Amino acid sequence: MEIGFIGLGNMGAPMARRLIEAGHSLVIYDTRNDAAVPLVALGAKLAASPADVADRAETVLASLPEPHIVAKVATGAGGVIEGRRIKRFVDLSTTGSRVAAEVAAALAAKTIVQIDSPVSGGVAGAQKGTLAVMVSGPAAEIAHVKDALAVFGTVFVVGDKPGMAQTMKLANNILSACALAATSEAVVMGVKAGLDPAIMIDVINAGSGRNTASTDKFPKAILPRSFNLGFATALMTKDVRLALDEAKALGVPDDIMRAVGRAWETAFSEIGPDKDFTTIVQPIERRAGVVVGKQT
């Protein structure tokens, strides 16, 4: 299948690589030419702009960091909306349902179908092909791209309306954000009381508190103090903000979300938006006067 791919960051690059390795023909674009070099070496063709990608492929995928960037790439000047060949735009990014619906409406005016397909599972999942791939859009169009999306992991069709997969992604990510923030506070509490954090994590993982932070993020990045899982605090904070916006728009309770949101805003402002999201533990440590894990 001939596919256009826009956005070759931490998530996009390994997903694009998996498509090439699965035998698909790729036309790629990123604002950083150096990001495209490894994929061009594997046979991908480099385009000059999003519109150029959409001139050369009927199906265009995008993996981008912010909703406003998605909107610009999809519907702005030089965007895929100006492409002469494109029939469907598959958004792998996390934008929230409102932006997804707006982009879908703008593209529909040019007879381009939007398929929402945000993913979850992190950089490691993108590399291994073990992502959860959430999809919403017209059934016939999803059928056309489902095999290609399956290269990334397990495909879950969650609905046929624009934005439904985005809401699913935000529900997933707010739970992930909650788990990491809450586990950070719990482990810092234990360390303050004199407990060994490594033993704490072992106990939590053998008990009812087990979660994605205790099984993955603490052992890999927090206990060894490497903070290197490849997902920035700015991106997680963005996802939490989008979840809060979604809850507000739907008129549903959000007390826990708002509390978790404050923790992420603190990490964003005190540790920095470009730091790995596992550094959310650091403001909690500072206030408690302890350090979790290996000290250098």
KOLMI-451121 format. One record per residue: y, x, z of N, C-alpha, C, CB in turn. Coordinates in steps of 0.001 Angstrom, whole numbers, padded with zeros to 6 digits, always signed. Atoms other than C-alpha are relative to their C-alpha. Last residue first. Glycine has a CB too. Example, Ala and Ser with C-alpha at 12.3 -4.5 7.8 and 13.67 -1.06 7.14 Angstrom:
KOLMI-451121
-001190-000820-000060-001060+013670+007140+001090-000770+000730+000462+000414-001415-001190+000890+000000-004500+012300+007800+001200+000900+000000+000027-000992+001246
end
This chain:
KOLMI-451121
-000164-001344+000545+009767+024244+042560+001156+000706+000678+000224-000051-001515-001362-000494-000130+008484+021174+044400+000062+001440-000506+000485-000092+001474-000125-001450+000004+005334+019353+043297+001454+000429+000080-000646+000582-001243+000765-000861+000871+005291+015677+044152+000321+001467+000148+000211-000402-001391+001382+000413+000266+007862+013293+045558-000653+001020-000906-000056-001414-000640+000377-000235+001392+011029+014807+046998-001469-000353-000151+000274+001484-000431+001323-000575+000225+012646+013566+050201-000197+000246-001489-001112-000931+000553+000017-001386-000447+016147+012773+051523-001362+000658-000127+000453+000076+001418+000968-000129-001073+015696+009005+051273-000051+001421+000567-001367-000406-000493-000423+000850-001101+018861+008443+049249-000929+000118+001206+000070-001441-000458-001260-000507-000560+018116+011396+047043+000434-000807+001209+001102-000022-001057+000272-001192-000806+014508+010352+046514+001262+000500+000692-000591+001110-000873+000683+000517-001193+015579+006902+045330-000330+001148+000943-001291-000767-000389-001022+000583-000882+018092+008475+042922-000607-000552+001301+000750-001118-000738-000896-000991-000592+015241+010700+041635+001146-000591+000836+000577+000840-001086+000361-000309-001384+012494+008095+041114+001060+000873+000686-001358+000702+000040-000506+001077-000856+014227+006722+038003-000333+000262+001464-000583-001351-000436-000959-000528-000984+013489+010145+036522+000629-001105+000837+001096+000791-000705+000682-000233-001275+010422+008581+034880+000926+000589+001059-001182+000921-000208-000098+001175-000870+012747+007225+032204-000739+000163+001320-000531-001205-000716+001227+000786+000099+013194+010683+030694+000016-001135+001018-001238+000893+000214+001137-000530-000745+016825+011807+030775-001215-000910-000173+000353+000151+001494+000869-000764+000884+019215+010790+027996-001212+000603+000708+000788+001091-000651+000704+000847+000965+020853+007991+029980-000979+000748-000875+000982-000695-000866-000435-000146+001384+021721+010240+032911-000824-000805-000974-000041+001429-000393+000868-001044+000535+020637+010891+036481+000309+000257-001474-001478-000388+000175+000073-001170-000873+023396+009004+038282-000814+001150-000587-000585-000396+001319-001298-000594-000322+024582+006414+035753-000106+001306+000781+000821-000981+000786-000787-000220+001217+021296+005486+034070+001286+000758+000317+000330-001342-000680+000587-001174+000653+019274+005879+037263+000800+000380-001244-001471-000269-000377-000266-001154-000870+021639+003483+039037-000550+001274-000625-000618-000216+001400-001409-000365+000214+021551+001039+036103+000382+001207+000863+000929-001201+000321-000106-000721+001268+017760+001137+036289+001434+000392-000313-000557-000842-001128+000656-001307-000148+017714+000254+039974+000126+000815-001282-001486-000177+000370-000907-000861-000779+020264-002530+039440-000596+001391+000174+000294-000625+001382-001097-000434+000858+018115-004011+036669+000970+000919+000728+000743-001200-000540+000517-001143+000748+015154-004113+039024+001079+000558-000928-001251-000402-000810+000168-001082-000971+017142-006354+041350-000508+001266-000697-000976-000426+001124-001332-000524-000324+018288-008475+038404-000078+001137+001005+000891-001112+000548-000516-000763+001133+014734-008876+037111+001350+000634+000323+000125-000898-001226+000698-001288-000020+013535-009930+040539+000492+000880-001143-001532-000204-000098-000361-000755-001197+016150-012695+040803-000630+001391+000020-000415-000767+001239-000004-001422+000336+015724-013836+037178+000334+000882+001204+000990+000262-001117-000287-000858-001148+014938-017549+037311-000111+001480-000358-000946-000327+001148+001152-000151-000887+015021-019254+033864+000358+000924+001172-001223+000560-000783-000230+000711-001249+018006-020630+031945-001172+000052+000957+000329-001412-000287+001026+001029-000153+016749-019570+028508+000156-000805+001289-001368+000634-000035-000095+000934+001126+019931-017684+027647-000989-001151+000131-000237+000734-001312-001224+000788-000149+020008-016104+031112+000108-001048-001102+001234+000914-000018+000209+000927-001114+016379-014992+030883+001209-000911+000188-000281+000775+001295+000955+001015+000444+016985-013479+027447-000215-001058+001088-001342+000656-000379-000717+000881+000930+020115-011645+028597-000911-001148-000448+000507+000801-001234-000925+000795-000814+018170-010252+031567+000796-000974-000873+000962+000923+000779+000819+000977-000718+015381-009145+029245+000870-000905+000864-001049+000710+000866+000384+001037+000953+017924-007487+026951-000846-001079+000667-000764+000613-001172-001198+000811+000269+019418-005611+029904-000327-001140-000960+001132+000877-000584-000206+000830-001192+015941-004446+030913+001218-000905-000196+000183+000886+001264+001019+001056+000013+015248-003255+027360+000147-000936+001199-001404+000617-000008-000318+000945+001067+018526-001341+027245-000973-001161-000016-000006+000700-001348-001115+000798-000519+017756+000251+030604+000436-001034-001022+001187+000903+000379+000556+000955-000954+014391+001345+029206+001096-000885+000579-000739+000732+001126+000796+000987+000726+016080+002856+026157-000623-001020+000950-001093+000695-000811-000878+000909+000742+018832+004584+028125-000788-001089-000705+000828+000776-001015-000497+001016-000936+016274+006027+030552+000894-001002-000712+000767+000657+001155-001236-000242-000731+014744+007848+027584+000354-001155+000932+001134+000242-000971-000740+001269+000119+011100+007641+026532+001229+000107+000896-000899-001251+000403-000580+000208+001319+009272+010899+025776+000718-001315-000216-001044+000113-000989+000820+000960+000738+006848+011081+028702+000627-000430-001328-000248-001218+000855+000025-000293+001441+008447+014302+029959-000857-000976-000810-000507+001402-000221-000900+001031+000534+009512+014041+033583+000098+000101-001532+001410+000133+000636-000274-000371+001390+007700+017317+034409+000946-000983-000690-001301+000086-000778-001446-000199+000187+007875+016921+038191+000337+000438-001427+000521+001042+000995-000194-001388+000423+004076+017359+038537+001468+000358-000273-000817+000265-001240+000601-000931-000965+003963+014189+040690+000133+001459-000440-001472-000340+000203-000791-000014-001234+006431+012390+038409-000585+000963+001022+000081-001404+000596-001388-000464+000109+005218+013059+034858+000760+000119+001300+000737-000900-000875-000356-000840+001141+001490+012668+034268+001392+000624+000086-000094-000803-001245+000853-001180+000176+000130+011441+037606+000487+000953-001096-001404-000439-000316-000033-000898-001160+003159+009209+038352-000900+001222-000202-000426-000754+001261-001281-000705-000089+003544+007780+034862+000091+000952+001188+001116-000996+000081-000441-000822+001122-000044+006887+034078+001234+000845+000322+000290-000880-001185+001109-000559+000773-002158+005160+036691+000448+001014-001042-000755-001105-000677+000896-000787-000857+000536+004590+039320-001117+000658-000798-000600-000884+001087-000716-001148-000555+003241+003542+036866-000935+000882+000816+001173-000466+000868-000190-001022+001031+000903+001356+034826+000762+001217+000503+000727-000592-001176-000856+000458+001091-000262-000564+037897+000223+001145-000986+001357-000530+000543+000155-000752+001250-002684-000358+040837+000856-000592-001118-001472+000022-000426-001331-000363+000501-001343-002045+043962-000022+000719-001329+000696+000853+000996-000634+001117+000706-004618-003885+044647+001382+000323-000543+000098-001176+000910-000280+001255-000693-006577-000777+045521+000751-000997-000851+000777+000269+001240+001288+000557-000424-008268+002276+044030+000166-001378+000635-000687+000945+000986+000821+000232+001197-005169+003177+042027-001397-000514+000320-000112+001274-000797-000571+001126+000748-003002+002720+045127-000880-000335-001204+001445+000325-000464+000300+001220-000758-005300+005002+047123+000501-001232-000749+000634+000064+001408+001455+000234+000058-005215+007757+044503-000375-001301+000702-000763+001178+000639+000293+000498+001346-001435+007398+044168-001490-000272-000164+000474+001005-001063-000519+001369+000129-001000+007732+047928-000366-000602-001354+001528-000015+000184+000986+000852-000654-003250+010798+047966+000440-001461-000071-000207+000434+001469+001187+000004+000864-000990+012438+045411-001095-000872+000585-000524+001425-000207-000172+000932+001119+002110+011365+047373-001207-000054-000926+001218+000380-000796+000122-000823+001195+000867+013022+050614+000106-000937-001215-001360+000813-000007+001200+000106+000817+002106+010832+053468+000061+000945-001202-000191-001441-000473+000888-001142-000138+004731+012001+055953-001275-000052-000818-000355+000151+001397+000812+000180-001211+006702+008813+056583-001003+001131+000202-000739-001327-000062-000927-000071-001137+009363+009846+054042-000763-000114+001321+001068-001116-000099-000325-001412-000161+006532+010487+051583+000949+000198+001180+000624+000559-001289+001145-000687-000579+005292+006935+052105+000274+001464+000258-001188-000137-000897+000152+000467-001376+008705+005384+051525-001141+000741+000689-000252-001519+000033-001041-000688-000779+009172+007541+048431-000069-000416+001468+001405-000305-000576+000481-001364-000222+005822+006212+047177+001033+000813+000782-000317+000688-001345+001139+000007-000919+006863+002587+047655-000476+001415+000320-001148-000811-000593-000463+000298-001363+010316+003028+046106-001154+000074+000999+000654-001395+000053-000856-001099-000457+008914+004772+043027+000473-000234+001423+001205+000167-000928+000904-001068-000414+006149+002195+042709+000787+001203+000491-000924+000405-001155+000616+000368-001277+008762-000580+042691-000937+001094+000510-000768-001315-000145-001008+000016-001062+010889+001048+039988-000633-000270+001360+001071-001054-000296-000453-001367-000231+007924+001954+037776+001030+000061+001120+000584+000588-001277+001077-000810-000570+006219-001414+038111+000482+001401+000332-001180+000069-000962+000204+000388-001402+009434-003390+037573-001031+000912+000664-000453-001477+000097-001159-000508-000735+010229-001497+034370-000109-000314+001484+001292-000591-000566+000134-001450-000062+006717-002133+033057+001134+000621+000801-000035+000592-001404+001082-000275-000940+007020-005814+033932-000231+001502+000156-001288-000685-000461-000579+000203-001326+010422-005952+032244-001076+000208+001057+000626-001417+000126-000770-001163-000454+008814-004303+029236+000659-000205+001352+001051+000339-001010+000841-001162-000291+006079-006891+028748+000816+001128+000622-000689+000493-001276+000810+000375-001163+008400-009887+029016-000892+001161+000422-000857-001246-000311-000867-000094-001178+010831-008111+026683-000737-000397+001268+001233-000879-000178-000216-001415-000323+008066-007534+024122+000863+000151+001251+000658+000727-001185+001240-000528-000548+007008-011199+024211+000174+001456+000430-001131-000121-001028+000091+000537-001359+010623-012269+023715-001268+000500+000683+000025-001543-000021-000986-000712-000812+010843-009939+020713-000028-000493+001448+001409-000174-000592+000620-001269-000387+007607-011340+019299+000952+000833+000854-000423+000795-001247+001053+000286-000978+009187-014802+019385-000703+001281+000463-001025-000971-000598-000339-000302-001387+012394-013565+017765-001096-000232+001003+001150-000787+000394-000697-001262-000247+012058-015204+014355+000314+000175+001489+001296+000063-000826-001465+000077+000037+009587-018106+014483+000628+001371+000240+000511-001005+001047-000473-000015+001383+005903-017995+013501+001515-000040-000119-000584-001159-000746-000747+001175+000428+004288-017078+016798+000501+000142-001410+001155-000255+000923-000446+000828-001123+002408-014545+018921+000789-001237-000423+000841+000825+000925-000927+000938+000636+000279-012668+016382+000405-001028+001053-000650-000696-001264-000023+001317-000648-001228-009828+018409+001035-000870-000701+000320+000123+001530-001031+000937+000456-002160-006666+016493-000177-001348+000697-000058-000175-001541+000508+001371+000017-004115-003938+018279+001131-000967-000323-000651-000364+001354+000699+000459-001191-003067-000396+017387-000517-001411-000174+000909+000071+001206-000717-000389-001217-000720+001436+015006-000744-000390+001277+001375-000628+000006+000075-001458-000094-003032+001354+011974+000639+000479+001302+000693+000661-001214+001179-000320-000814-003346-002383+012639-000229+001503+000114-001237-000662-000590-000412-000022-001402+000204-002748+011324-001164+000380+000912+000565-001362+000409-000842-001189-000194-001007-001771+007847+000429+000112+001457+001242-000052-000919+000868-001173+000050-003835-004299+007996+000798+001287+000210-000743+000053-001337+000779-000143-001229-001456-007015+009177-000884+001241+000000-000854-001222+000208-000257-001302-000640+001110-006511+006417-000924+000300+001171+001422+000058+000476-000223-001055+000986+000204-009246+003903+000113+001376+000656+001259-000295-000805+001286-000347+000587-001295-011528+006543+000135+001165-000976-000604-001211-000706+000709-000809-001004+002029-011432+008392-001344+000458-000559-000206-000804+001317-000608-001327+000037+003735-012628+005209-000650+000933+001023+001509-000100+000259+000389-000657+001250+001359-015558+004839+000557+001411-000083+000474-000815-001199+001402-000413-000027+001725-016518+008505-000412+000761-001259-000889-001212+000174+000826+000875+000837+005527-016593+008455-001426+000533-000126+000627-000151-001392-000550+000211+001330+006931-014554+011344-000901-000930-000786+000173+001334-000740-000343+001396+000276+005956-013135+014719+000672-000092-001365+000927-000579+001110-000497+000413+001311+004100-009970+015614+000369-001476-000006-001043+000284-001080-000317+001422-000127+003361-007986+018767+000700-000478-001270+000890-000262+001250-000921+000337+001091+001650-004634+018222+000214-001505+000012-000552+000480-001392+000051+001459+000117+000051-003268+021403+001079-000377-001003+000214-000728+001405-001112+000857-000403-000218+000444+020678-000420-001467+000025+001191+000193-000945+000474+000922-001035-003463+002428+020577+001115-000925+000502-000584+000786+001170+000308+001274+000633-002980+004345+017339-000525-001023+000969-000988+000198-001091+001441+000278+000001-003294+007737+019031-000376-001282-000745-000496-000091+001418+000756-001125+000550+000179+009072+018243-001476-000333-000174+000148+001216+000896-000362-000116+001411+001940+005748+018748-000795+001112-000669+001505+000259-000151+000644+001095+000728+000036+005192+021986+000303+000040-001485+000435-001329+000568+001434-000304+000057+001073+008625+023268-000757-001078-000770-000577+000137+001417+000214-001018+001020+004683+007890+022335-001483+000328-000139+000792+001266+000334-000605-001309-000105+004734+004709+024360-000368+000957-001116-000366+000597+001280+001053-000981-000233+002323+001796+024531+000504+001423+000000-001065-000144-001028+000016-000504-001369+004295-001205+023364-001164+000965+000162-000102-001162+001024+001251-000623-000460+005290-002328+019891+000144+000480+001434-000397+001179-000917-000207-001046-000999+007887-004664+018399-001337+000488+000551+000891-000514+001143+001236-000658-000404+006798-006530+015251+000269+001134+000992-000735+000538-001228-000228-000736-001255+009319-009112+014096-001318+000629+000424+000564-000942+001133+001151+000073-000885+008761-010041+010453+000322+000837+001227-001312+000496-000708+000062-000880-001164+011879-010777+008409-001290-000263+000778+001240-000206+000911+000616+000543-001211+011501-012269+004942+000037+001039+001110-001455-000448-000273+000781-001041-000658+013922-011289+002168-000521-000573+001311+000853+001298+000241+001439+000239+000201+015129-014116-000066-000867+001168+000487-000279-000258-001478+000318-000855+001154+018720-012756-000028-001492-000069-000335+000411+001463+000282-000972+000357+001036+019937-015558+002249-000209+000828-001264+001427+000191+000522+000522+001175+000712+016730-014999+004214+000937-000427-001125-000210-001167+000975+000933-000454+001029+017989-011509+005096-000530-001169-000830-001163+000756+000639-000749-000752+001012+021020-012896+006918-000911+000453-001132+000688+001213+000634-000813+000950+000770+018954-015523+008744+000759+000705-001118+000987-000731+000921+000887+000806+000837+016316-013000+009826+000798-000955-000884-000986-000788+000872+000425-000840+001122+018984-010595+011066-000871-000798-000952-000757+001243+000500-001177-000240+000846+020560-013310+013197-000363+000834-001223+001104+000702+000804-000284+001233+000731+017181-014454+014540+001187+000178-000943+000273-001144+000977+001073+000224+000965+016175-010916+015480+000270-001238-000848-001343-000139+000721-000252-000893+001134+019563-010318+017094-001066-000194-001073+000033+001473+000462-001237+000424+000668+019065-013370+019299+000294+000858-001223+001180+000061+000972+000222+001090+000955+015400-012668+020069+001263-000404-000751-000557-001201+000719-000274+001298-000601+015907-009274+021660-000046-001085-001057+001361+000003+000705-001373+000452+000216+016236-006010+019727+000384-001224+000829+000200-000307-001449-000224+001020-001023+013154-003919+020439+001460-000413-000059-000381+000522+001427-000915-000317-001098+012192-002046+017266+000015-001110+001046+001416+000233-000536+000831-000499-001096+009164-002453+014991+000809+000282+001253-000725+001254-000426-000762-000708-001032+011159-004593+012561-000898+000354+001173+001190-000851+000480+000804+000042-001218+009216-005501+009429+000708+000857+001053-001474+000508-000262-000515-001016-000917+011478-006324+006482-000734-000160+001321+001558-000126+000194+000183+000256-001435+009850-008239+003616+000473+001196+000819-001481-000309+000315+000371+001399-000212+010477-008664-000113-000115-000337+001489-001320-000305-000706+000539+000426-001288+012273-005410-000975-000282-001499+000045+000960+000371+001108+001434+000259+000061+012744-004531-004642-000560-000647+001266-000726+001282-000262+000361+000837+001154+016475-004579-005346-001469-000399-000009+000325+000726-001282+001091-000514+000823+017661-003306-001987-000414-000969-001087-001187+000324+000860-000501-000305+001336+021047-004467-000733-001094+000508-000941+001104+001025+000093-000363+001267+000636+019598-006199+002323+000502+000203-001429+001066-000714+000824+001130+000464+000807+017975-002882+003172+000309-001306-000725-001228-000180+000878+001203+000390-000723+021322-001525+004284-001087-000538-000914+000338-001028+001035+001021-001013+000223+023969+000386+002335-001313-000302+000687+000497+001317+000457-000240-000684+001271+026641-001824+003851-001009+001141-000148+001467+000539-000082-001296-000622+000235+025113-003720+006748+000130+000604-001383+000245+001054+001024-000936+000904+000677+022214-006199+006882+001359+000621-000314+000208-001215+000839+000558+001149+000719+019052-004356+007871+001024-000715-000862-000592-000977+000977+000969-000470+000992+020314-000891+008799-000523-001162-000839-001170+000724+000688-000715-000764+001032+023387-002344+010517-000940+000441-001107+000686+001223+000615-000818+000934+000781+021425-005005+012408+000726+000712-001136+001014-000704+000904+000897+000819+000811+018806-002469+013498+000809-000932-000895-000960-000813+000897+000438-000884+001085+021545-000094+014650-000949-000754-000921-000686+001275+000563-001089-000071+000972+023176-002900+016648-000347+000923-001167+001281+000478+000679-000155+001205+000828+019846-003683+018300+001098+000106-001049+000283-001177+000878-000933+000977-000562+019313-000076+019452+000133-001216-000909+001374+000641+000224-000187+000018-001453+016628+002607+019092+000840-001129+000578+000602+001249+000400-001362-000448-000315+015168+002105+015584+000329-000247+001473+001027-000720-000899+000172-000283-001428+011671+001780+014148+001278+000664+000479-001261+000913+000275-001058-000746-000673+011947+000137+010732-000326+000152+001473+001358-000696-000179+000128-000006-001459+009310-001046+008269+001144+000816+000593-001382+000580+000443-000753-001044-000694+010049-001902+004625-000144-000189+001498+001494-000019-000411+000142+000139-001446+007639-003824+002393+000690+001168+000676-001494-000072+000415-000089+001431-000299+008543-004283-001279-000060-000262+001500-001122-000759-000705+001174+000576-000662+009292-000572-001685+000217-001475+000279-000309+000745+001307+001232-000665+000422+011588+001529-003897-001268-000567+000639+000095+001455+000315+000086-000003+001460+014933-000264-003896-001387+000429-000465+001065+000926-000597+000255+001381+000408+014470-001058-000203+000032-000187-001511+001008-000917+000638+001367+000328-000408+014180+002659+000581-000376-001376-000534-000144+000044+001546+000859-000726+000931+017346+003260-001452-001473-000244+000328+000315+001508+000040+000009+000767+001248+019113+000543+000545-000902+000657-001031+001423-000139-000559+000849+001186-000158+018072+002289+003765-000077-000844-001268+000513-000850+001140-000638+001012-000842+019613+005492+002403-000986-001134+000232+001315-000531-000649-001360-000408-000336+018822+008661+000437+000701-000954+000951+000808+000131-001246-001041+000837+000588+015054+008279+000271+001369+000420+000514-000255-001484+000312-001231+000140-000775+012450+010961+000946+001022-000826-000760+000582+001374+000342-001159-000211+000870+008960+010563-000498+001266-000316+000792-000089-000887-001292-001008+001064+000006+005998+011001+001861+001152+000374-000931+000529-000265+001434+000004+000800+001216+003258+013434+000846+001003-001126-000057-001318-000557-000189+001249+000758+000070+002223+015187+004054-000057-000928-001213-000180-000809+001265+001081-000976+000203+004943+017831+003663-001358-000685-000116-000028+001012+001150-000074-000353+001417+007408+014951+003270-001106+000992-000339+001390+000592-000351+000618+001104+000727+006201+013775+006671+000051+000219-001506+000682-001310+000356+001462-000014-000173+006882+017108+008349-000708-001088-000796-000344-000153+001462+000684-001152+000598+010369+017320+006755-001515-000014+000195+000556+001270+000577+000824+000408+001129+011579+013794+007572-000880+001132-000526+000877-000517-001110+001066+000870-000496+012911+014548+011050-000974-000382-001108+000593-001258+000624+001053-000831-000561+014847+017495+009630-001168-000833+000519+000557+000858+001116+000916-000454+001045+016802+015094+007409-001155+000823+000552+000752+000812-001025+000239-001441-000191+018312+013416+010442-001030+000459-001030-000494+000314+001467-001317-000656+000073+019772+010018+009460-000112+001504+000191+000944-000582+001052-000548-000173-001340+016203+008935+008767+001349+000687-000155-000969+000829+000927-001415-000341-000198+014563+007623+005616+000297+000125+001486+000925-001065-000647-000543-000096-001352+011023+007363+004291+001487+000308+000004-000737+001058+000779-001368-000423+000308+009139+006203+001197+000752-000043+001316+000688-000921-001107-001232+000259-000759+005476+006063+002130+001251+000536-000682-000112+000606+001373-001039-000794+000653+002216+005656+000195+001343-000339+000631+000026-000258-001538-001146+000717+000543-000564+004369+002452+001008+000975-000608+000669-000849+001092+000032+000124+001446-003813+006270+002812+001147-000768-000615-001242-000633-000391+000862+001141+000348-004522+005872+006530-000009-000272-001498+000457-001251+000743+001389-000420-000217-003157+009388+007136-000986-001118-000335-000196+000446+001452+000347-000956+001059+000131+008292+005578-001468+000388+000115+000899+001262+000076+000070+000757+001253+000296+005234+007834-000404+000913-001161+001358-000676-000299+001265+000725+000009-000571+007354+010877-000154-000825-001291-000095-000916+001236+001090-000941+000271+002275+009747+010065-001345-000732-000083-000054+001090+001092-000058-000295+001433+004738+006865+009888-001125+000952-000395+001369+000607-000374+000475+001197+000692+003629+005730+013337-000003+000222-001509+000874-001217+000361+001466+000087-000047+003915+009287+014671-000549-001257-000659-000469+000052+001430+000663-001109+000695+007472+009615+013312-001524-000069+000101+000485+001323+000560+000110+000199+001438+008669+006171+014358-000773+001082-000719+001345-000097-000587+001007+001004+000328+007947+006464+018066-000235-000098-001501+000415-001353+000547+001196-000254-000806+009726+009697+018975-001129-000979-000296+000347-000062+001468-000180-000545-001341+012193+009255+016124-001322+000201+000711+000886-000908+000819+001083-000949-000254+011573+008784+012418+000195+000716+001325-000094+001017-001130-000058-000353-001421+013595+005669+011672-001165+000862+000404+000033-001243+000857-001323-000471-000419+013145+003860+008348-000013+000256+001499+001107-001029-000372-000044-000189-001459+009749+003432+006674+001326+000641+000366-001196+000878+000501-001200-000719-000402+009201+002015+003190+000024+000107+001511+001277-000701-000524-000771+000450-001157+005649+001085+002303+001249+000852+000158-000854+000055+001281-001260-000743+000026+003492+001260-000806+000941-000583+001054+000654-000051-001419-001195+000847+000000+000000+000000+000000+001250+000886+000000+000003-000960+001235
end
